[in-house]
Structure formats: C-alpha cells, structure tokens
C-alpha cells in the first residue's frame, strides 16, 4: 500500500477531526487489564482460531498471539483498509455481524469490543457469534457502555451526558445497552461465566476519579473531538464551546469527574 492510498484512508478515518485508529487504541487502553484476565480464562493461550467481530482499524487484532490464526470482520471498508496496515497477519473480511460469513463451529474464541451498542439486533449478533464458535469455546463482549448511569461533575457539565446519549440514539446506537448485556448473552444461548463492569482509569470515561489522576491533555482533546463529531448539528456550536471551556477549567481545578459505566460479559458455547 503506497503513501497516497494511506493518505486517502487517513482522510476517511478522520471525519470531523476524529482519528478513529487513535480513538480505538485509546479504548483499548481502557480494557487492557480486563482483556488479559478474560483472554486467559477463556483459553487464548491454547486457541487456534480467533475472531474479532467489529474489528475496526485492527487496534486489538495486532495484540493477539502470533501462533493462532486471527480473523477480523468489519462493516466499514475504510477501517479494514487501515487494519491491514496495523494487523498485517490478520485475515480480514468485510461483512455484517448479523450474518457472519463463516461456517458453524469455526473459532475457539470469538469476541467484540464496543460493538453491540451499534448493531440493530445485538441478540442476533451474539447468536451468530455463538454459531461460529465451537462447542466448549468462548464468546466475549469486552466493553459495552450504559450512558444512563453517566456521571459528570461539576453539575454544570451534566448536559453533556444527556446530549451525547441522545446523539448516539439519533445515529442508531443504543447508549444504554451495557446494563442489558447479561440478559442478551442468556437470550443468545451462551452460558454466562462472568459479567461485571470495568474499573477503568481514574479520570477516564470508564473510571471514576477526580483531580489527582486527570486525563492527559491529548486524551481530553480526543474525547472532545469525538464529542464534537457526535453533537455536530445537534447542539449549537456556541453552547458546545462554552461547555468545553467549563470542562477545561474543571480539569485544571481538579474538580472534573467523568464516568460512564461500561460492562463486560463472557461465556461458554
């Protein structure tokens, strides 16, 4: 792939100022500890074939062990093009998570990461993930948020959570899916082994904390790039910029709290 092609891909993945590979890599840091734990319990060390559904730009695929055959599926061709750069050995497929293009019982371990809130029928996607996983294998949903439980402090920043949840709904997402994750696994016929919420990093969107562990400036700028992309055309720019200034001042004073409960579940087929 030449530099011109990479430039085009980069433009496609940076709509509204968001570098999506950077964003997906940031999200990967939030779940690193959980992934190490869950993958170990689900037998990644012995797995021969692994599938990530909704692999995006390959941020997680690149971390999987070299001795197993790694597959990734995504609906967006531009993201798969970048995944070919970041996860060169992965076998990548453009396809719909509701109709996985793999034979039954193909994989030892099938997982997704911040995906189910974006699909039309999450229980159907989990059914498909179960179908393509061998008996005795594992299905994992590593991170699904629940914006209904979002915490913003100081109180002047609370509208941000309501605005973002409504914007996600307008984009076709279910911002409260995390709280239903365990029930969705049961509905899909997956034997739930463990569920819980991410501990996250203090000050991050998955961890509760204030002041002493603030997000780095670069991380805050990325959070705002995503927020501004979500809210464009929904919240007046002047009002959003006022909130951004309040946010920056709260971080500087050590008073900012941002917490979105984010859940995981994994089970056996």
N, C-alpha and C positions, 0 to 999 in steps of 0.2 A: 504494500500500500504506500503510495507516494505522499509527499507533503501536501500537495494540493487536495488530495482526497481527504486526508486527515483534517485539513482546514475546513472543508465543507461539513464534515461530520461534527467538528467542534462548534461550528455556527449553528447547526441544527440542535445540538445539545445544550446550547447556551441561550435559549429563548428567554427574553425578559431579564437578561443578566444572570441567569442561573447556570452554573456549570454543574450539570447533573452527575457527572462522574465524581466530582468533588463532593456533591451532596450525598451520593450513595456511599462514598468512602467515609464520610462523616457519620452517617447512620451505622455503618459497620463498626465504628469505634464504640458506639453505644451498646452493642450486643456482643462484643468480643469475649467477655468473661462468660456470658451465657452460652455462646457457641462452643467454647472449649469444653464446658461442662456437658451440654446436651449432646454434642457430637461424640464425646467419649462414652456416655451412657448408651447412645444409640449404635455403637459399634462402628464408628467411622474407620477405626484402625484396621478392621477386617473387611470393610466394604469393598466390593469390586467395581460396582457401577453406582454412580450418584447423580441425581438430577436436581437442579435448582429451577423451580418454576417462577418466571418473572425475574430473570437474572439481570436485567438492566444492562449496565456497561461492564459487567464482569467483576465488580469490586469484591464479591465473596468467592466467585469461582477461582480467582487467582490464588486464593489461600488454601485450596483443598490439596490433599496429598498427591504427589506425582504418581504414586503406584496404582491409584484407582482411575478408572475411566470416568471422566467428568462430562456431564451434559448440561446444557443450559437452554432454556426456552424463553422467548420474549415476543410480545406482540409488535414492538416498535423496531423496524429495520435499522434506523439510525443508531439506536442503542446497541443492537447486536453488532453493527459495524465497529463500534468502539470496543465492544467486548472482545472482538477478535484481536485487538491490539493489547488489551490488558490481561487476557486469559487465553494465550495463544494455543494451548494444547486442548482447550475445551471443545467439545463437539456441539455446535450452536445451531438452533433451529428457530425459524420464525413461525410462530403459531399461537393459537388461542388456548389459554389454560382450561377453558371449559371442555375442550376436545383435544386432549393431549395426543399427539401423533406418534405414540409408542405402543408396542404390544403389551398386553397384560403381563404383570409379574416380571418386568424388565429390570427394575432397580432394587438395590439393597436398602437405599436410603433416599427419600425424596423430601425436599424442604422448600420453604418460601420465606421471604423476609420483607415486611412492609408491603404485602401484595393484596391480601384478601379484602381489605377495605376498598380496593379499587375495582374489584370484579363485580359483575352484575349478580351472579349467583354463587356466593362463596361456598355453600354446602356442596354444590355440584363440582366446583373445583377440587374440594377436598375428596370427593368421591373419585374423581379422576386420578388424583394423587395416590389414593389407596389402590385403585385398579392397577396402576403401572408399577406398584411396589410388590415385591414377592411376599408370600406368606412368611411371617416371622420378621419381616423388615420393618422399617420405621418411617413415619411421616412426622415432619416437624414444621410448625409455624412459629418462626423465631421472634416476630415483633408485630403486634397489631395494636394501634392506639385507641384510647377512649377519650375523645375530646370533651365528653360531657363531664368528666372529672378534672378538667384542666384547672390549674391554679395559677393565677397571675397576681403578683404584688409588686408595687403598691396598687391599691384598688383602682386608681385612675387608668391602669392598663388592662383591666378586666375585659373591656370591649374587644380587645384583640382576639381572645379565645372564641368569643361568640361570632365575630366576623369570619375568622378562619374556618370554623366548623360549618357555617352557612355557605361559605365559598366552596368548600370541599363537596358539600351536597350538590351545589349547582354544577360541579364538574363530574358528578355521577358517583362520587365516593360515599362511603358510609363512615363518618368520622367517629361513630360510637361503637364500631364493630368489636373492639377489643374485649368489651365486657361480655360478649356472646360467644367468644372463641371456644370455650369448653363445650358448650351445647352444640356448636357446629361440628366439632370432632365426633361427638356421640351420634349426631344425625347422619354423618357420613359413614358410620360403621367402623370407626377407628377406636380401638381400645385405648382410652386415655391413661397414660402412665403418670404424667406430671403436668401441672399448669402453675402459673404464677405471674408475677409482674417484675419487670426489670428494676433493678436497683439503680442503674444508671450512674451518671457522674453528677455530683452536686453542682447545681447551677445550669445543667443542661436541660433539654426539654424532656428527658426521661428520668431526671433525678431532682429531688427537692433539696435546695440549698441556697444560701444567700451569702453574698459578700466575700467570704473567705475563700471560696472556690469559684470565682466568676469565669464565665466563658471567655476565652481569648478573643481579642478584637476580630481576628479573621473569622472565627466561628460565628460571632454575632453578626458580622456582615453577611455571611452566607445564610444565616437564619432569616435575616431581613430581606435578602434577595428572593428567597422562596416565598416569604410572606407577601412581599410586594407583587410577585408574579401571581399568587393566589387571589389577591384582593384587587388587582387592576380592573377598573371598570365597575367595581362593586362598592368600594369605599372611595370617596373623593380624595384626590392626591394630597390636598392641603391638610385634611384631617389625619391622613396616614402619616404625613411628615411630622405633625405635631406629636403623634404617638411615638414615633421613632425617637424624637428628641427627649421625650419623657423616659423612654426606655434607656437611652444612653445615660441620662442623668441618674437614673436609679441604679444602674450598674456601677457608676462612678462613686455613688454614696454607699455602696454595699448593701442596698435595700431590695435589689431585684430578686424575685422568685419566679421561676417558670417551670411548671411541672405538668406533663401530660402522662397520665397512667398508661403504660404500654405493657401488653400481656403476651405471654408465650404459651404454647401447648405442644406436647409431643406424645406420640402413642405408637402402638404396635398394630400391624396388619394381621 
